[in-house]
Amino acid sequence: MKKVLGFVILLIALGGSLFLSGGIKNFIDMPSLIMIALLTSGFTLINLKEGYSQKDIYIRLKRYSVYSGWIIFFFGIIAYFSTMSNNTFEFKIFASCIVSIFYGYLASFIFDSLSE
């Protein structure tokens, strides 16, 4: 019951803060979401061993989701700076790179709550 209540409070807090900060569209980046899911799943499957419990799998998902967020962030930054023209900095593109870190940590918190 505590997990369900905590999850509901988390969703209300996140949803409220997203709504108050200018709308949810600023925080949605589908390529980042897909890449987080794919990299996290891939890292977990590569390191999966026989006899792991469900808790062990969630612990690994938690760890690899944070790693995936940072890896995607650096890929995005490298891609952005390698194609940047006339030295103008665009904050929207930079924000889409940063949101992958947010997704990684958010997934990490979710997997952490599922591991207990």
KOLVO-396537 format. One record per residue (C-alpha): residue in one letter; x negated, y, z. Coordinates in nm, 2 decimals, padded with zeros to 4 digits. Each point is the difference from the previous one (the first is absolute). Layout:
N
LUMGU   aa     east    north       up
LUMGU    A        X        Y        Z
...
% end
This chain:
116
LUMGU   aa     east    north       up
LUMGU    M    00.00    00.00    00.00
LUMGU    K   -00.29    00.24    00.08
LUMGU    K   -00.15   -00.06   -00.35
LUMGU    V    00.33    00.08   -00.17
LUMGU    L    00.05    00.31    00.21
LUMGU    G   -00.36    00.12   -00.06
LUMGU    F    00.03   -00.07   -00.37
LUMGU    V    00.33    00.21   -00.02
LUMGU    I   -00.17    00.28    00.19
LUMGU    L   -00.29   -00.01   -00.23
LUMGU    L    00.22    00.01   -00.31
LUMGU    I    00.20    00.29    00.14
LUMGU    A   -00.32    00.19    00.09
LUMGU    L   -00.17   -00.06   -00.33
LUMGU    G    00.32    00.07   -00.20
LUMGU    G    00.06    00.32    00.19
LUMGU    S   -00.35    00.13   -00.04
LUMGU    L    00.00   -00.08   -00.37
LUMGU    F    00.33    00.18   -00.04
LUMGU    L   -00.11    00.30    00.19
LUMGU    S   -00.33    00.03   -00.18
LUMGU    G    00.15    00.07   -00.34
LUMGU    G    00.16   -00.33   -00.10
LUMGU    I   -00.10   -00.35   -00.04
LUMGU    K   -00.10    00.04   -00.36
LUMGU    N   -00.33    00.15    00.12
LUMGU    F   -00.09   -00.32    00.17
LUMGU    I    00.10   -00.26   -00.27
LUMGU    D   -00.27   -00.11   -00.24
LUMGU    M    00.10   -00.33   -00.16
LUMGU    P   -00.35   -00.08   -00.15
LUMGU    S   -00.15    00.03    00.35
LUMGU    L    00.27   -00.21    00.16
LUMGU    I   -00.04   -00.28   -00.26
LUMGU    M   -00.38    00.01    00.03
LUMGU    I    00.01   -00.02    00.38
LUMGU    A    00.23   -00.30   -00.02
LUMGU    L   -00.21   -00.17   -00.26
LUMGU    L   -00.34    00.06    00.16
LUMGU    T    00.12   -00.09    00.35
LUMGU    S    00.16   -00.32   -00.13
LUMGU    G   -00.31   -00.08   -00.20
LUMGU    F   -00.24    00.06    00.29
LUMGU    T    00.22   -00.21    00.23
LUMGU    L    00.03   -00.29   -00.24
LUMGU    I   -00.38    00.00   -00.07
LUMGU    N   -00.07   -00.03    00.37
LUMGU    L    00.28   -00.23    00.10
LUMGU    K   -00.11   -00.33    00.15
LUMGU    E    00.18   -00.32    00.10
LUMGU    G    00.15    00.01    00.35
LUMGU    Y    00.06    00.37    00.03
LUMGU    S    00.30    00.09    00.21
LUMGU    Q    00.25    00.26   -00.11
LUMGU    K   -00.16    00.24    00.25
LUMGU    D   -00.34   -00.05   -00.16
LUMGU    I    00.14    00.08   -00.34
LUMGU    Y    00.17    00.32    00.13
LUMGU    I   -00.33    00.11    00.16
LUMGU    R   -00.18   -00.04   -00.33
LUMGU    L    00.28    00.18   -00.19
LUMGU    K   -00.03    00.28    00.25
LUMGU    R   -00.38    00.03   -00.05
LUMGU    Y    00.01   -00.03   -00.38
LUMGU    S    00.28    00.25   -00.05
LUMGU    V   -00.22    00.27    00.16
LUMGU    Y   -00.30   -00.11   -00.22
LUMGU    S    00.23    00.01   -00.31
LUMGU    G    00.11    00.35    00.08
LUMGU    W   -00.35    00.13    00.02
LUMGU    I   -00.11   -00.19   -00.31
LUMGU    I    00.29    00.14   -00.20
LUMGU    F   -00.08    00.35    00.14
LUMGU    F   -00.36   -00.02   -00.12
LUMGU    F    00.11   -00.14   -00.34
LUMGU    G    00.24    00.29   -00.04
LUMGU    I   -00.26    00.26    00.10
LUMGU    I   -00.26   -00.14   -00.24
LUMGU    A    00.25   -00.01   -00.28
LUMGU    Y    00.12    00.35    00.07
LUMGU    F   -00.34    00.16    00.02
LUMGU    S   -00.13   -00.18   -00.30
LUMGU    T    00.29    00.15   -00.22
LUMGU    M    00.01    00.34    00.17
LUMGU    S   -00.03    00.28   -00.26
LUMGU    N   -00.11    00.36    00.04
LUMGU    N   -00.06   -00.06    00.38
LUMGU    T    00.36    00.07    00.11
LUMGU    F    00.11   -00.19    00.30
LUMGU    E    00.36   -00.13   -00.01
LUMGU    F    00.15   -00.08    00.34
LUMGU    K    00.28   -00.22   -00.13
LUMGU    I   -00.25   -00.25   -00.15
LUMGU    F   -00.21    00.01    00.32
LUMGU    A    00.32   -00.05    00.21
LUMGU    S    00.08   -00.31   -00.20
LUMGU    C   -00.34   -00.14    00.09
LUMGU    I    00.04    00.08    00.36
LUMGU    V    00.35   -00.17    00.02
LUMGU    S   -00.17   -00.34   -00.06
LUMGU    I   -00.18    00.03    00.34
LUMGU    F    00.34    00.08    00.16
LUMGU    Y    00.16   -00.31   -00.16
LUMGU    G   -00.29   -00.22    00.12
LUMGU    Y    00.03    00.12    00.36
LUMGU    L    00.38   -00.02   -00.01
LUMGU    A   -00.01   -00.36   -00.12
LUMGU    S   -00.26   -00.07    00.27
LUMGU    F    00.24    00.12    00.27
LUMGU    I    00.28   -00.21   -00.14
LUMGU    F   -00.22   -00.31   -00.02
LUMGU    D   -00.13    00.07    00.35
LUMGU    S    00.36    00.00    00.14
LUMGU    L    00.08   -00.32   -00.19
LUMGU    S   -00.31   -00.18    00.14
LUMGU    E    00.11    00.00    00.36
% end
